[in-house]
Amino acid sequence: VEGGSTGTNVRLQSQPPVGETITVTSVVSDGQTTVTASRQYNSTNWNSPKTFTVTVINDTLVESAHSGTVNFSVSSSNPASAWNLGVVPNTFVVGIVDNEI
């Protein structure tokens, strides 16, 4: 529902090398949602889910049910890391119910 929040858990599928920090950043460009900015993972917490909070923007438009999309980008503290070479994270789709109807 517009104005509401939910969470999605994100974890890495493989362990980064010791000393390397992987940053997962939310990328939102649809104007429908806001999301926790980023989370960091390393060799000790890589498989522990971290929650990204997704909040649906409450607008004044009367709209039918629609959705917003949250994408993520991944980067590494090591410029030569494979984590910087096009890792494609999952996309999170948020179903949105209008509260003006």
N, CA and C of each residue as an Amber inpcrd file, in Angstrom:
protein
   303
   0.8450000  -1.1770000   0.0000000   0.0000000   0.0000000   0.0000000
   0.8890000   1.2390000   0.0000000   0.4810000   2.2550000  -0.7520000
   1.2580000   3.4970000  -0.7690000   1.5090000   3.9850000   0.6530000
   2.7290000   4.4070000   0.9030000   3.1140000   4.8820000   2.2220000
   3.6070000   3.7790000   3.1410000   3.4250000   2.5390000   2.7530000
   3.8520000   1.4050000   3.5710000   5.2750000   0.9740000   3.2700000
   5.7910000   0.1110000   4.1180000   7.1540000  -0.3960000   3.9510000
   7.1750000  -1.9100000   4.0520000   8.1610000  -2.5010000   3.4300000
   8.4180000  -3.9300000   3.5420000   9.9200000  -4.1200000   3.4650000
  10.3660000  -5.3060000   3.7390000  11.7930000  -5.5780000   3.6680000
  12.0930000  -6.7110000   2.7170000  13.2620000  -6.6700000   2.1330000
  13.7530000  -7.7850000   1.3400000  15.1570000  -8.1050000   1.8250000
  15.4170000  -9.3850000   2.0270000  16.7180000  -9.8130000   2.5120000
  17.6510000 -10.1090000   1.3460000  18.8820000  -9.6470000   1.4820000
  19.8820000  -9.8380000   0.4380000  21.1120000 -10.4690000   1.0730000
  21.6640000 -11.4690000   0.4070000  22.9250000 -12.0750000   0.8250000
  23.7100000 -12.4250000  -0.4330000  24.9820000 -12.6930000  -0.2700000
  25.8150000 -13.0800000  -1.4100000  25.7110000 -14.5810000  -1.6250000
  25.9350000 -15.0260000  -2.8640000  25.8940000 -16.4520000  -3.1610000
  27.2490000 -17.1180000  -2.9970000  28.3030000 -16.3340000  -2.9090000
  29.6290000 -16.9150000  -2.6990000  30.4610000 -16.0000000  -1.8070000
  31.4490000 -16.5890000  -1.1690000  32.2710000 -15.8780000  -0.1970000
  33.3610000 -15.0650000  -0.8780000  33.4650000 -13.7730000  -0.5510000
  34.5760000 -12.9810000  -1.0820000  35.8680000 -13.3360000  -0.3370000
  37.0120000 -13.0480000  -0.9320000  38.2800000 -13.3200000  -0.2550000
  38.4160000 -12.5060000   1.0380000  39.1980000 -13.0260000   1.9660000
  39.4850000 -12.3190000   3.2220000  40.0780000 -10.9520000   2.8780000
  39.6080000  -9.9150000   3.5480000  40.1030000  -8.5630000   3.3290000
  39.3490000  -7.7790000   2.2690000  38.4610000  -8.4320000   1.5460000
  37.6800000  -7.7580000   0.4940000  36.2880000  -7.4310000   1.0210000
  35.8100000  -6.2290000   0.7690000  34.4680000  -5.8150000   1.1730000
  33.6130000  -5.6500000  -0.0730000  32.4610000  -6.2800000  -0.0630000
  31.5160000  -6.1900000  -1.1720000  30.3720000  -5.2800000  -0.7280000
  30.0510000  -4.2920000  -1.5470000  28.9520000  -3.3760000  -1.2460000
  27.8130000  -3.6290000  -2.2250000  26.6360000  -3.8710000  -1.6800000
  25.4210000  -4.0180000  -2.4830000  24.6270000  -2.7330000  -2.2810000
  24.3270000  -2.0610000  -3.3900000  23.6540000  -0.7690000  -3.3520000
  22.3250000  -0.8590000  -4.0830000  21.2990000  -0.2740000  -3.5050000
  20.0010000  -0.2460000  -4.1810000  20.0150000   0.8360000  -5.2530000
  19.3540000   0.5200000  -6.3780000  19.2570000   1.4550000  -7.4940000
  17.7790000   1.5740000  -7.8390000  17.1920000   2.7010000  -7.4890000
  15.7630000   2.8990000  -7.7320000  15.6020000   4.0930000  -8.6620000
  14.9340000   3.8720000  -9.7820000  14.7440000   4.9750000 -10.7250000
  13.3050000   5.0970000 -11.1930000  12.4040000   4.3680000 -10.5340000
  11.0190000   4.3710000 -11.0200000  10.1400000   5.4280000 -10.3530000
  10.6540000   6.1230000  -9.3360000   9.8590000   7.1490000  -8.6730000
   8.7270000   6.6040000  -7.8220000   8.6680000   5.2890000  -7.6510000
   7.5810000   4.6620000  -6.8940000   8.0060000   4.2650000  -5.4790000
   9.3200000   4.0600000  -5.2860000   9.8050000   3.5350000  -4.0200000
  11.0880000   4.2270000  -3.5700000  11.3760000   4.1040000  -2.2810000
  12.6860000   4.4590000  -1.7510000  13.2140000   3.2240000  -1.0370000
  14.5250000   3.0770000  -0.9780000  15.1230000   1.8610000  -0.4240000
  16.3550000   2.2220000   0.3870000  16.6180000   1.4170000   1.4180000
  17.8660000   1.5320000   2.1640000  19.0070000   1.6270000   1.1690000
  19.9380000   2.5270000   1.3850000  20.9800000   2.8160000   0.3980000
  21.9020000   1.6380000   0.0900000  22.5810000   1.0720000   1.0930000
  23.5320000   0.0050000   0.8000000  23.8100000  -0.8380000   2.0330000
  24.4030000  -1.9940000   1.7720000  24.8340000  -2.9130000   2.8210000
  26.1980000  -3.4580000   2.4200000  27.0440000  -3.7720000   3.4260000
  28.3700000  -4.2930000   3.1300000  28.5160000  -5.7220000   3.6450000
  29.2600000  -6.5000000   2.8620000  29.5040000  -7.9100000   3.1710000
  31.0040000  -8.1750000   3.0890000  31.4520000  -9.1970000   3.8390000
  32.8570000  -9.5870000   3.7710000  32.9490000 -11.1070000   3.9220000
  34.1480000 -11.6120000   4.1520000  34.3440000 -13.0590000   4.2090000
  33.6870000 -13.7190000   5.4240000  33.2960000 -12.9350000   6.4200000
  32.6750000 -13.5310000   7.6060000  31.1500000 -13.3950000   7.6380000
  30.5930000 -12.4260000   6.9000000  29.1320000 -12.2310000   6.9690000
  28.4450000 -12.3650000   5.6150000  29.1400000 -12.8700000   4.6180000
  28.6450000 -12.9030000   3.2410000  27.3340000 -13.6670000   3.0770000
  27.1120000 -14.7110000   3.8810000  25.8890000 -15.5070000   3.6950000
  24.8240000 -15.2000000   4.7490000  25.0090000 -14.1170000   5.4980000
  23.9930000 -13.6650000   6.4490000  23.1210000 -12.6160000   5.7720000
  21.8250000 -12.8910000   5.6280000  20.9460000 -11.9150000   4.9640000
  20.9290000 -10.5780000   5.6970000  20.9550000  -9.5150000   4.9230000
  20.8080000  -8.1560000   5.4530000  19.5530000  -7.5720000   4.8080000
  18.7820000  -6.8690000   5.6020000  17.4980000  -6.3620000   5.1320000
  17.6330000  -4.9840000   4.4960000  17.0610000  -4.8650000   3.3150000
  16.8750000  -3.5750000   2.6610000  15.4060000  -3.2260000   2.8640000
  15.1320000  -2.0690000   3.4470000  13.7530000  -1.6330000   3.6670000
  13.2700000  -0.8600000   2.4440000  12.1640000  -1.3130000   1.8920000
  11.5620000  -0.6910000   0.7170000  10.3010000   0.0460000   1.1650000
  10.2370000   1.3440000   0.8910000   9.0670000   2.1470000   1.2460000
   8.4150000   2.6550000  -0.0330000   7.1190000   2.4420000  -0.1380000
   6.3680000   2.9100000  -1.3030000   5.9920000   4.3690000  -1.0780000
   6.2910000   5.2010000  -2.0460000   5.9970000   6.6290000  -1.9580000
   4.4860000   6.8450000  -1.9580000   4.0230000   7.6630000  -1.0450000
   2.5980000   7.9780000  -0.9520000   2.3340000   9.2510000  -1.7560000
   1.7120000   9.0860000  -2.9050000   1.3970000  10.2530000  -3.7350000
  -0.1020000  10.5660000  -3.6350000  -0.5470000  11.5700000  -4.3440000
  -1.9590000  11.9520000  -4.3060000  -2.7010000  11.5630000  -5.5880000
  -2.0390000  10.7980000  -6.4510000  -2.6540000  10.3690000  -7.7030000
  -3.5790000   9.1840000  -7.4710000  -4.6860000   9.1460000  -8.1820000
  -5.5700000   7.9840000  -8.1600000  -5.0810000   7.0440000  -9.2480000
  -4.6210000   5.8710000  -8.8370000  -4.0190000   4.9180000  -9.7740000
  -4.5710000   3.5190000  -9.5130000  -4.5490000   2.7000000 -10.5300000
  -4.8790000   1.2980000 -10.3290000  -3.6580000   0.6130000  -9.7210000
  -3.8120000  -0.6610000  -9.3900000  -2.6790000  -1.4120000  -8.8480000
  -1.5210000  -1.3430000  -9.8470000  -0.3280000  -1.1600000  -9.3480000
   0.8470000  -1.0660000 -10.1990000   2.0530000  -1.5910000  -9.4240000
   3.2410000  -1.4770000  -9.9830000   4.4100000  -2.0080000  -9.3010000
   5.5950000  -1.0650000  -9.4210000   6.5300000  -1.2410000  -8.5370000
   7.7970000  -0.5260000  -8.5740000   8.9100000  -1.5600000  -8.6260000
  10.0370000  -1.2110000  -9.1800000  11.1470000  -2.1440000  -9.3250000
  12.3790000  -1.6120000  -8.6160000  13.0050000  -2.4810000  -7.8370000
  14.2520000  -2.1440000  -7.1630000  15.3480000  -3.0180000  -7.7530000
  16.3720000  -2.3880000  -8.2750000  17.5450000  -3.1080000  -8.7750000
  18.6810000  -2.8940000  -7.7880000  19.6850000  -3.7180000  -7.8860000
  20.8430000  -3.6050000  -7.0240000  22.1070000  -3.5960000  -7.8690000
  23.1200000  -2.8990000  -7.3900000  24.4370000  -2.9710000  -8.0150000
  25.4060000  -3.5350000  -6.9850000  26.4880000  -4.1310000  -7.4700000
  27.4710000  -4.7710000  -6.6090000  28.8410000  -4.2100000  -6.9460000
  29.6310000  -3.8920000  -5.9150000  30.9990000  -3.4290000  -6.1450000
  31.9010000  -3.9880000  -5.0550000  33.1960000  -3.9710000  -5.3240000
  34.1780000  -4.5120000  -4.3970000  35.1970000  -3.4580000  -3.9990000
  35.7690000  -3.6230000  -2.8180000  36.8530000  -2.7520000  -2.3680000
  38.1400000  -3.0350000  -3.1330000  38.2050000  -4.1640000  -3.8240000
  39.3680000  -4.5440000  -4.6250000  39.0670000  -4.2660000  -6.0990000
  39.6930000  -3.2510000  -6.7010000  39.3920000  -2.9040000  -8.0970000
  39.5800000  -4.0520000  -9.0900000  40.4400000  -5.0140000  -8.7690000
  40.7030000  -6.1300000  -9.6890000  39.7810000  -7.3300000  -9.4410000
  38.8640000  -7.1990000  -8.5160000  37.9940000  -8.3080000  -8.1370000
  36.9760000  -8.6580000  -9.2180000  36.6660000  -9.9370000  -9.2830000
  35.6160000 -10.4030000 -10.1980000  34.2560000  -9.8180000  -9.8240000
  34.0820000  -9.3780000  -8.5680000  32.8250000  -8.7730000  -8.1390000
  32.5570000  -7.4680000  -8.8910000  33.5710000  -6.8570000  -9.4640000
  33.3990000  -5.6110000 -10.2220000  33.1690000  -5.8600000 -11.7060000
  33.0910000  -7.1110000 -12.0980000  33.0020000  -7.4420000 -13.5230000
  31.6170000  -7.9180000 -13.9290000  30.6250000  -7.1480000 -13.6380000
  29.2980000  -7.4400000 -14.1760000  28.4770000  -8.4440000 -13.4090000
  28.6530000  -8.5500000 -12.1060000  27.7710000  -9.3940000 -11.3130000
  26.3670000  -8.8040000 -11.4200000  25.4030000  -9.6460000 -11.7670000
  24.0330000  -9.1690000 -11.9480000  23.1730000  -9.6700000 -10.7930000
  22.8510000  -8.7880000  -9.8450000  22.0040000  -9.1950000  -8.7190000
  20.5480000  -9.3300000  -9.1340000  19.7760000  -9.9780000  -8.2850000
  18.3460000 -10.1240000  -8.5320000  17.6360000  -8.7800000  -8.4700000
  16.5030000  -8.7110000  -9.1380000  15.6260000  -7.5380000  -9.1030000
  14.4890000  -7.8390000  -8.1490000  14.0300000  -6.8290000  -7.4280000
  12.9310000  -6.9700000  -6.4830000  11.7680000  -6.1250000  -6.9880000
  10.6310000  -6.7650000  -7.2220000   9.4350000  -6.0520000  -7.7080000
   8.4570000  -5.8960000  -6.5490000   7.9720000  -4.6680000  -6.3740000
   7.0510000  -4.3580000  -5.2900000   5.6750000  -4.1000000  -5.8780000
   4.6850000  -4.8880000  -5.4570000   3.3040000  -4.6360000  -5.8520000
   2.7700000  -3.4640000  -5.0500000   2.1280000  -2.5100000  -5.7250000
   1.6620000  -1.2940000  -5.0600000   0.1400000  -1.1750000  -5.1990000
  -0.5080000  -0.9610000  -4.0760000  -1.9550000  -0.7320000  -4.0350000
  -2.1610000   0.7370000  -3.7060000  -2.9550000   1.4130000  -4.5020000
  -3.2070000   2.8400000  -4.3020000  -4.1010000   3.0620000  -3.0810000
  -3.7660000   4.0450000  -2.2560000  -4.5870000   4.3430000  -1.0850000
  -5.5630000   5.4950000  -1.3230000  -5.6070000   6.0190000  -2.5410000
  -6.5730000   7.0810000  -2.8620000  -7.8720000   6.5170000  -3.4450000
  -7.9190000   5.2270000  -3.6940000  -9.1170000   4.6370000  -4.3060000
 -10.1300000   4.3210000  -3.2250000
